[in-house]
Amino acid sequence: MSAAHAYAPVVERAPERSRRPDRRASVSVVRGQGADAQARQSASALVFAAKVAACVVVVLAILGFVRVTLSSATVATALETQELTSQIDVARSEGSKLEVQQSSLANPTRVRIVASSLGMAAPASTSVIDLSGDVVVTDEAGNLSLSGSAAALAQG
């Protein structure tokens, strides 16, 4: 066996092919209807159903979480409102007590009785000081001058 045969033209090596008429073989694909195809089809449907069920479970879990969160926020707000309402009621009752106490303490008759029990008496005469004019005097540096204010008060 020589190497010349390996390098010979294709026609010389395979003369039977060159003698055949040029026909192409037709190939057609037929889908299988066997047990394997049915198993794949049912498995595909089962996987799809599992994916749908998983999506439904995730959506329901998210909705449940949102519902619990909103319920919790509602309860917290209701408790805070109740606490504020009770604080408002306490402040109103204390305000009413203080108004009653102020009116009883400011009663002129009560003030005279307490003043006389402390040894105080009504003055024999009263005088009024008019402070409408400003008697405060400042020096050149802008500081208050007590002696200048006293002098201005004596003059005016």
C-alpha positions in Angstrom: 0.0 0.0 0.0 1.4 3.2 -1.1 0.6 6.8 -0.1 -0.2 7.7 -3.7 -3.6 6.1 -3.4 -4.5 8.4 -0.4 -3.6 11.5 -2.5 -5.4 10.4 -5.7 -8.4 12.4 -6.9 -11.8 11.5 -5.4 -13.1 10.1 -8.7 -10.3 7.5 -8.9 -10.8 6.5 -5.3 -14.5 6.1 -5.4 -15.6 5.4 -8.9 -18.9 4.0 -7.8 -20.1 7.4 -6.5 -19.3 9.1 -9.7 -21.4 6.6 -11.6 -24.6 7.2 -9.6 -27.0 9.7 -10.8 -27.1 12.9 -8.7 -30.1 12.4 -6.3 -30.6 13.8 -3.0 -32.2 11.6 -0.4 -35.2 13.2 1.2 -35.4 13.1 5.0 -38.6 13.8 6.9 -39.0 14.2 10.6 -41.9 12.6 12.3 -42.7 13.7 15.8 -42.8 10.8 18.2 -46.0 10.0 19.9 -44.4 7.5 22.3 -44.4 7.3 26.0 -41.4 9.5 26.3 -43.1 12.5 24.6 -46.2 12.1 26.8 -44.0 12.0 29.9 -42.2 15.2 28.9 -45.5 16.9 28.2 -47.0 15.9 31.6 -43.8 16.9 33.3 -43.8 20.3 31.6 -47.4 20.8 32.7 -46.5 19.8 36.3 -43.6 22.2 36.4 -45.8 25.0 35.1 -48.5 24.2 37.7 -45.8 24.2 40.4 -44.5 27.6 39.2 -48.0 29.1 39.3 -48.6 27.7 42.8 -45.3 29.1 44.0 -46.3 32.6 42.5 -49.7 32.4 44.2 -48.1 31.5 47.6 -45.6 34.4 47.3 -48.4 36.9 46.4 -50.5 35.7 49.3 -47.5 36.0 51.7 -46.9 39.5 50.5 -50.5 40.4 50.9 -50.6 38.9 54.4 -47.4 40.8 55.4 -48.9 44.1 54.1 -52.2 43.4 56.0 -50.3 42.7 59.3 -48.2 45.8 58.9 -51.3 48.0 58.3 -53.1 46.4 61.2 -50.1 47.0 63.5 -49.9 50.7 62.4 -53.6 51.1 63.0 -53.4 49.7 66.5 -50.4 51.9 67.3 -52.2 55.0 66.0 -55.3 54.1 68.0 -53.3 53.7 71.2 -51.5 56.9 70.7 -54.8 58.7 70.1 -56.2 57.3 73.2 -53.2 58.4 75.2 -53.4 61.9 73.8 -57.1 62.1 74.6 -56.5 61.1 78.2 -53.7 63.7 78.4 -56.1 66.4 77.0 -58.7 65.4 79.6 -56.2 65.6 82.5 -55.0 69.1 81.3 -58.6 70.4 81.0 -59.5 69.2 84.5 -56.3 70.7 85.9 -57.0 74.0 84.1 -60.5 74.1 85.6 -59.1 73.5 89.1 -56.5 76.2 88.6 -59.2 78.7 87.5 -61.3 77.9 90.5 -58.2 78.3 92.8 -57.2 81.6 91.2 -60.6 83.1 91.6 -60.8 82.1 95.2 -57.3 83.4 96.0 -57.9 86.7 94.1 -61.1 87.4 96.0 -60.5 90.9 97.6 -62.3 89.8 100.8 -60.0 86.8 101.3 -57.0 89.0 100.6 -58.0 91.5 103.4 -58.6 88.6 105.8 -55.2 87.0 105.1 -53.4 90.4 105.2 -55.0 91.3 108.6 -54.1 87.8 110.0 -50.5 88.6 109.0 -50.6 91.9 110.8 -51.0 94.1 107.8 -53.4 97.0 107.6 -54.8 99.2 104.9 -52.7 102.3 104.4 -54.0 105.7 105.7 -53.2 107.4 102.5 -52.0 106.4 99.0 -50.0 108.1 96.4 -49.3 107.5 92.8 -45.9 107.6 91.1 -45.9 108.6 87.5 -43.1 106.9 85.5 -44.2 108.1 82.1 -41.0 110.1 81.5 -37.8 108.2 81.1 -35.3 109.3 83.7 -32.5 106.8 82.8 -29.4 108.6 81.8 -26.3 107.1 80.2 -22.7 108.5 80.1 -20.5 109.0 77.1 -19.5 105.3 76.9 -23.2 104.2 76.8 -23.2 102.9 80.4 -26.1 103.6 82.8 -25.4 106.5 85.1 -27.1 106.2 88.5 -26.2 109.7 89.7 -27.4 111.2 86.4 -30.7 109.3 86.6 -31.2 110.5 90.2 -30.5 114.1 89.2 -32.9 113.8 86.3 -35.6 112.3 88.6 -35.1 115.2 91.1 -35.5 117.8 88.4 -38.4 116.3 86.7 
